[in-house]
Amino acid sequence: MCPWPRFQSAMFDEHSLLVTYAAWRGEPRGHAKKNEDFSNRGHCIDCGLCVRVCPTGIDIRNGQQLACIGCGLCVDACNSVMTKIGLPADLITYDSLSDQAELARGGQPVPRHFIRPRTLIYIGVFLAVAIGMAVSLAMRSHLDVTLLADRAPLYVKLSSGDIQNGYSLKISNKLRQPQHYQIRFDGIDGLSFKLVGHEGDTVEVPGDSVGTFRLLAKVPKSAISERSTSIGVTIQNVESKEESRHDAIFSGPGK
């Protein structure tokens, strides 16, 4: 499920440091013992230790593969075998494909340049993403509000003739300290509301918590003539004055 190999394969080029197998030196492979003559054969003794230690189960001798995570366990395993049989280390090592190709031709690797157009582009992209995330974090809202109207029933006709709607209100306090929030309704003349289980129009939400509240709003029957009327609900942080406004619907029987 990890997407890193896909990004990795797109970002690497022939000059990137990878876990590589020196096929020009290791092939043809075959089983061998210590002090055996390796002048007419490859240095790989086909012990399979590089495959057994690989956490993703690949054979690096088959070339670069998406499953390679660059952990280097195969490098250590191969070097331990090379030491035991008296051969030079780094049959499997961290190197670039361009260097390996040059060594296969009998030449010498060119000096490695870490500052290249590709690396500068990557640095620029990473900095842009980091700055964007920092700005987003610094400017994020510390208040998140969800307001849901009751579905069943849509409204209740009280004995006084007033029409009442119920709402569920969730206030997310993203600050570490407890905050107080004032609730205001507007949009219909004569609209009033009460917080079930609370006095007044202000509630407290603990730090890093979500407070859930029950609201009951009512209006005189004469104040509404439609089955649904738009209203506004404003939640204001009493301490910081930060506000969150939401549109809602007040349901009624209509004319």
N, C-alpha and C positions, 0 to 999 in steps of 0.2 A: 504493500500500500504506500510505501514511502516514495514521494515524487523526486527525491534528490537525484537519483541516477539520471533522470531525464534532463534536469537542469545541468547536471555535471557534464553529460555528453555534449550538450549544446555549447557549453562555455569553454571546453577544452579545445586546444589546437595541437599541432605537431610539436610545439615548443613547451607545452605544459608538463610539469613534473607528474608522472604517473607511476604506478607499479607496473614494471615491464619485465618481460622475460627475454633474455638475450638468445634468441633462436639461432643466430649465426654462430654462437659458441656452444650451445647446448645440444644441437642436433648433429647427426642422428643420435637419439637417446637409446639407452639400453642398460640392463643391470650390470653392475661392476663391483669390484672389491677394492679395498685400500691397496695403494701402490701398483694398481693395474696400469698398463700403458694406455694413455688417453691421446696419443699423438695422431691416431687415425680414426677417431670417433668423437662424438660430442661429450660434453661434461655432464649432461643430465643423466643420472643413473636410474631414472624412472621409478624412484622410490614411492612417489605419490604422497609424500608428506605435505607438500604445498597444498594439495587438494583436501587432505584430512583436517588441516588446521583452519581452512577457510570458513568463516562463519556463514557465508552464503553458498558454499559448496561448488564454486566454480574452479575451473582449471586455468590458471593464468597463462599457462603455456600455449593456450589456444588464442591468445591475443586479448586485447581490451574488450570488456563486456560490461553491459549496463549494470549487472548485479555487483560489480566490484565496488566496495566502499572505501578502498584505499587504506585499510587498517595496517597493512604491512606484516601480518602474521606469516604470510608465505615467504616474505623476505627473510625473517628470522629463522624459519624452519629450514629453508634452503641453505642459508649460510652455515647453520650448524652441521648440515650434511657435508657441505664442501670442506669445512674445517676437518671433519673426521677422516675424509678420504684424501686429504692433502692437496686440494685444488683451490684456486683463487676464489674468493667470495664474490658476491654480487652477480651470480648467474640470474637471480631475480633481484631487482633493486628498484629504487626510485630514480627514474630517468625520463627523458623526453623521447618521443618517437623519432625526432630528427637526429638526436645524438646516437640512438641505436642504429639508425640507418647508416650514419656516417661510419660508425665502428664496424658495421657489417661490410662496408666497402674497403676497410683497412685504413681509414683516415682517422683524424682526431676531432673530437667534438669542438664546436665553436663555443666561445665564452657565452654564458647564458645571460640574457638581458631581461630583468624583471620588469623594467619600465618600458612598456610597448603600447602601441595604440589600443590593443585589446584590453590590457590591464588598466589603462587610464580610463577607458569607457566603463569598465566594471566598477572602478572606484567612484566615478561620477554617479553611476546608477545607484550604488549602495549609499552614497552620501545623500542623494536626493530622497531615497526611500526613508533613510534615518531621519532626515530633517522633516519630511512629511509626517512621519509617525510622531515625532516630538511636538510638532505644531498641533497635530490632531489631539494629542494627549493634553497639551496645555490649554486648548480652547474647548475641550469637551464640556458638555453641560453636566452640572452636579445634581440635576433634578430630572427625573423621568417619570411621567404620569401616564396611567392607563385608566380610561373611563368607559364603563360598559353599562348600557341601559338594560333594565329588566326586560325579558322577552315574554314572560308569562306571569302575571298579566301585563299587558302594555301600560295600563293605567288603572287606577282605582278611584271610584267616585265616593268621596267621604260623605258623612251624614250632613255636613254643613253645605254640601253642594260643590265644594272645591274638588279639583282634579289633582290626583297625586301620582307621581312617577317615582320609581326606585332606581338607584344607580349603585354600581360597585366601583369604588375608587381605589386605585393602587398608586402609592407614592414611593418612588425609589430614591432614597437618600444616599448619594455616592460619596458623601463626606464621612470622615471618621467620627465626628462629633454629632450628638443628637441635634436635630433641627426642628423648628416649629414652622408650620405651613398654614397660611390663611386661605380659606376657600370662598370664592365669590361667584355668584350666578348673575347673568344679565340676559336680556333679550325679550322678556315678557314683563309687562307692568304687573306689579303686585306679587311677583314670584318670591317665595320664601322657601327655606329648606332647613332641615335639621340633620345633625350627625347622630346616628343611632349609637347610644352609649357614651356620648360626649356632650359637653356643654359648650355653647358658643359656636364660632365658626373656625376655630384653630385647633390643629392636631399636632402631636409630636411624633417624630419618627426617629428611632435610635440610629446611630451611625452605622454605615455599611449595611443597611437593612431596608426591607420593603414593608411599608405599612399598608394594611388593607382596611378599608372603611366602608360603611354602609350609609348612603345618602338618601333622604326622602325629600323630594321637592314638590311643592304644591302651588297651584294658582287658582284664582277665582274662575268659575266656569265662564263668566262673561268676558274674560281676558283672552280667550282663545276661540277661534272659529274654524280652525282646520284640524284635520286628524293628526297632523304632525307640524310642529312649529320649531324653528331653529332657535337654539339658545347657545350661550357661551359660558364656559366654566373656566375660571382662572385660578390657578394654584400659585401662591406667592410665598417664597421663603422669607419669613419674618426677619431673620438675621441678615441675610445677604441681599434681599430684595429681588432675587432671581425669580422670574415668572415662567410659567408654562400655561398656555391657553389652548383650550380644546373646544371644538364645536360638537354639539350634541343635539338630540331631538327630544322634544317634549311631546308626548302622545296624548291625545284626547279623543272624545267621542265625535268631534266635528259639529257641524250645525244641526 
